[in-house]
């Protein structure tokens, strides 16, 4: 079952619309969507390792623009959309703590949390709520999201074939790791802020 799911994922990654899907997921993940773009980036980079860095660039740009939407949600729509999104993830209490952290070390929070599986949407929304310096927010988002996606793409570009072979054997484990990372990221978000 997992072998056919893996082959289906690779075939989707090779489709002409895959780049648009990657951009859409990266954009949405930074503002409201729970699934990280890595689940699309990895198969696409494995299907075409020579384009892995291009895909990382797409992820970075789309993620930063999605982060700007998250910022706008926090700055302009927190009482409606922002509260609703944060309540979906059960992070209401943590948003206040995160806002206090931004007043002291906002730059470090953005850099660290942008690299981790902790939902970046929480960071972007709270940045807007805290009225964090917008140009600095955008610059730090470019650095942290770019570092994350280009690190993944660089590894897949250099070691694509061995990783692809391992994934063909252990795709179920890979899916489990992704699921653990997503769930773990949300769990960490409720504990660490």
One Martini backbone bead per residue (centre of mass of N, CA, C, O) as a GRO file, in nm:
protein
  193
    1UNK     BB    1   0.059   0.062  -0.023
    2UNK     BB    2   0.306   0.258   0.017
    3UNK     BB    3   0.428   0.221  -0.262
    4UNK     BB    4   0.189   0.345  -0.422
    5UNK     BB    5   0.193   0.617  -0.272
    6UNK     BB    6   0.479   0.693  -0.354
    7UNK     BB    7   0.435   0.686  -0.663
    8UNK     BB    8   0.210   0.897  -0.663
    9UNK     BB    9   0.376   1.128  -0.540
   10UNK     BB   10   0.589   1.136  -0.767
   11UNK     BB   11   0.391   1.192  -1.000
   12UNK     BB   12   0.295   1.462  -0.886
   13UNK     BB   13   0.581   1.596  -0.873
   14UNK     BB   14   0.595   1.575  -1.208
   15UNK     BB   15   0.388   1.769  -1.255
   16UNK     BB   16   0.301   2.082  -1.383
   17UNK     BB   17   0.145   2.169  -1.095
   18UNK     BB   18   0.346   2.134  -0.856
   19UNK     BB   19   0.459   2.421  -0.815
   20UNK     BB   20   0.187   2.548  -0.738
   21UNK     BB   21   0.131   2.365  -0.496
   22UNK     BB   22   0.378   2.439  -0.335
   23UNK     BB   23   0.317   2.741  -0.311
   24UNK     BB   24   0.038   2.713  -0.175
   25UNK     BB   25   0.134   2.559   0.078
   26UNK     BB   26   0.348   2.760   0.176
   27UNK     BB   27   0.157   2.994   0.208
   28UNK     BB   28  -0.062   2.863   0.396
   29UNK     BB   29   0.128   2.763   0.631
   30UNK     BB   30   0.202   3.071   0.728
   31UNK     BB   31  -0.128   3.132   0.811
   32UNK     BB   32  -0.336   2.835   0.826
   33UNK     BB   33  -0.199   2.569   0.746
   34UNK     BB   34  -0.089   2.251   0.881
   35UNK     BB   35   0.082   2.170   0.633
   36UNK     BB   36   0.386   2.122   0.530
   37UNK     BB   37   0.585   2.166   0.239
   38UNK     BB   38   0.770   1.913   0.266
   39UNK     BB   39   0.564   1.699   0.146
   40UNK     BB   40   0.634   1.826  -0.146
   41UNK     BB   41   0.935   1.892  -0.168
   42UNK     BB   42   1.063   1.611  -0.144
   43UNK     BB   43   0.940   1.466  -0.394
   44UNK     BB   44   1.031   1.680  -0.599
   45UNK     BB   45   1.339   1.661  -0.538
   46UNK     BB   46   1.351   1.354  -0.606
   47UNK     BB   47   1.244   1.367  -0.899
   48UNK     BB   48   1.426   1.662  -0.923
   49UNK     BB   49   1.728   1.736  -0.805
   50UNK     BB   50   1.815   1.978  -1.001
   51UNK     BB   51   1.544   2.149  -0.870
   52UNK     BB   52   1.559   2.187  -0.559
   53UNK     BB   53   1.644   2.489  -0.532
   54UNK     BB   54   1.402   2.603  -0.678
   55UNK     BB   55   1.191   2.491  -0.479
   56UNK     BB   56   1.303   2.644  -0.235
   57UNK     BB   57   1.242   2.923  -0.350
   58UNK     BB   58   0.940   2.889  -0.368
   59UNK     BB   59   0.892   2.834  -0.070
   60UNK     BB   60   1.009   3.094   0.040
   61UNK     BB   61   0.836   3.305  -0.103
   62UNK     BB   62   0.557   3.190  -0.024
   63UNK     BB   63   0.604   3.192   0.283
   64UNK     BB   64   0.647   3.496   0.314
   65UNK     BB   65   0.374   3.579   0.199
   66UNK     BB   66   0.214   3.416   0.408
   67UNK     BB   67   0.332   3.572   0.649
   68UNK     BB   68   0.201   3.840   0.570
   69UNK     BB   69  -0.082   3.739   0.613
   70UNK     BB   70  -0.047   3.664   0.909
   71UNK     BB   71   0.023   3.948   0.998
   72UNK     BB   72  -0.248   4.074   0.906
   73UNK     BB   73  -0.423   3.906   1.088
   74UNK     BB   74  -0.296   4.015   1.353
   75UNK     BB   75  -0.328   4.331   1.292
   76UNK     BB   76  -0.645   4.333   1.160
   77UNK     BB   77  -0.789   4.018   1.249
   78UNK     BB   78  -0.770   3.903   1.542
   79UNK     BB   79  -1.071   3.914   1.659
   80UNK     BB   80  -1.135   3.695   1.436
   81UNK     BB   81  -0.936   3.514   1.266
   82UNK     BB   82  -0.704   3.486   1.471
   83UNK     BB   83  -0.862   3.357   1.703
   84UNK     BB   84  -0.964   3.117   1.541
   85UNK     BB   85  -0.689   2.993   1.462
   86UNK     BB   86  -0.576   2.963   1.752
   87UNK     BB   87  -0.814   2.783   1.855
   88UNK     BB   88  -0.774   2.541   1.671
   89UNK     BB   89  -0.473   2.500   1.816
   90UNK     BB   90  -0.482   2.568   2.124
   91UNK     BB   91  -0.316   2.888   2.165
   92UNK     BB   92  -0.419   3.124   2.343
   93UNK     BB   93  -0.212   3.139   2.582
   94UNK     BB   94   0.050   3.151   2.398
   95UNK     BB   95   0.012   3.422   2.253
   96UNK     BB   96   0.078   3.603   2.496
   97UNK     BB   97   0.363   3.494   2.549
   98UNK     BB   98   0.473   3.558   2.265
   99UNK     BB   99   0.429   3.860   2.276
  100UNK     BB  100   0.633   3.906   2.509
  101UNK     BB  101   0.880   3.794   2.357
  102UNK     BB  102   0.884   4.009   2.128
  103UNK     BB  103   0.969   4.250   2.308
  104UNK     BB  104   1.260   4.115   2.357
  105UNK     BB  105   1.310   3.850   2.118
  106UNK     BB  106   1.186   3.845   1.822
  107UNK     BB  107   1.416   3.761   1.630
  108UNK     BB  108   1.468   3.479   1.762
  109UNK     BB  109   1.188   3.360   1.731
  110UNK     BB  110   1.177   3.367   1.426
  111UNK     BB  111   1.434   3.204   1.362
  112UNK     BB  112   1.372   2.945   1.526
  113UNK     BB  113   1.066   2.884   1.446
  114UNK     BB  114   1.124   2.872   1.128
  115UNK     BB  115   1.296   2.587   1.156
  116UNK     BB  116   1.071   2.445   1.288
  117UNK     BB  117   0.773   2.254   1.348
  118UNK     BB  118   0.663   2.499   1.442
  119UNK     BB  119   0.412   2.695   1.377
  120UNK     BB  120   0.447   2.978   1.179
  121UNK     BB  121   0.165   3.107   1.202
  122UNK     BB  122   0.191   3.197   1.494
  123UNK     BB  123   0.419   3.397   1.448
  124UNK     BB  124   0.282   3.579   1.235
  125UNK     BB  125   0.033   3.663   1.396
  126UNK     BB  126   0.186   3.777   1.647
  127UNK     BB  127   0.346   3.990   1.499
  128UNK     BB  128   0.096   4.155   1.424
  129UNK     BB  129  -0.016   4.193   1.709
  130UNK     BB  130   0.271   4.327   1.810
  131UNK     BB  131   0.384   4.516   1.589
  132UNK     BB  132   0.612   4.422   1.440
  133UNK     BB  133   0.862   4.489   1.249
  134UNK     BB  134   0.804   4.440   0.925
  135UNK     BB  135   1.080   4.439   0.773
  136UNK     BB  136   1.213   4.250   0.980
  137UNK     BB  137   1.019   4.016   0.948
  138UNK     BB  138   1.077   3.964   0.649
  139UNK     BB  139   1.382   3.920   0.670
  140UNK     BB  140   1.369   3.684   0.878
  141UNK     BB  141   1.191   3.501   0.705
  142UNK     BB  142   1.388   3.463   0.474
  143UNK     BB  143   1.610   3.333   0.640
  144UNK     BB  144   1.457   3.095   0.785
  145UNK     BB  145   1.308   2.969   0.543
  146UNK     BB  146   1.547   2.942   0.356
  147UNK     BB  147   1.717   2.760   0.536
  148UNK     BB  148   1.523   2.526   0.550
  149UNK     BB  149   1.473   2.468   0.239
  150UNK     BB  150   1.777   2.465   0.144
  151UNK     BB  151   1.867   2.235   0.320
  152UNK     BB  152   1.684   2.019   0.208
  153UNK     BB  153   1.759   2.058  -0.093
  154UNK     BB  154   2.064   2.010  -0.065
  155UNK     BB  155   2.045   1.721   0.035
  156UNK     BB  156   1.873   1.614  -0.208
  157UNK     BB  157   2.075   1.696  -0.428
  158UNK     BB  158   2.322   1.526  -0.315
  159UNK     BB  159   2.132   1.260  -0.183
  160UNK     BB  160   1.887   1.158  -0.358
  161UNK     BB  161   1.924   0.856  -0.428
  162UNK     BB  162   1.958   0.733  -0.142
  163UNK     BB  163   1.693   0.853  -0.037
  164UNK     BB  164   1.505   0.729  -0.242
  165UNK     BB  165   1.572   0.435  -0.173
  166UNK     BB  166   1.485   0.457   0.123
  167UNK     BB  167   1.191   0.546   0.067
  168UNK     BB  168   1.103   0.294  -0.087
  169UNK     BB  169   1.140   0.117   0.173
  170UNK     BB  170   1.047   0.368   0.408
  171UNK     BB  171   0.772   0.532   0.371
  172UNK     BB  172   0.614   0.484   0.632
  173UNK     BB  173   0.825   0.619   0.814
  174UNK     BB  174   0.819   0.894   0.681
  175UNK     BB  175   0.522   0.951   0.745
  176UNK     BB  176   0.559   0.927   1.049
  177UNK     BB  177   0.759   1.162   1.077
  178UNK     BB  178   0.576   1.381   0.970
  179UNK     BB  179   0.352   1.342   1.175
  180UNK     BB  180   0.528   1.389   1.423
  181UNK     BB  181   0.620   1.675   1.344
  182UNK     BB  182   0.343   1.807   1.339
  183UNK     BB  183   0.244   1.725   1.619
  184UNK     BB  184   0.501   1.814   1.771
  185UNK     BB  185   0.483   2.112   1.694
  186UNK     BB  186   0.216   2.166   1.839
  187UNK     BB  187   0.306   2.069   2.113
  188UNK     BB  188   0.544   2.266   2.145
  189UNK     BB  189   0.375   2.524   2.122
  190UNK     BB  190   0.220   2.460   2.401
  191UNK     BB  191   0.508   2.453   2.576
  192UNK     BB  192   0.733   2.689   2.482
  193UNK     BB  193   0.593   2.986   2.513
   0.00000   0.00000   0.00000
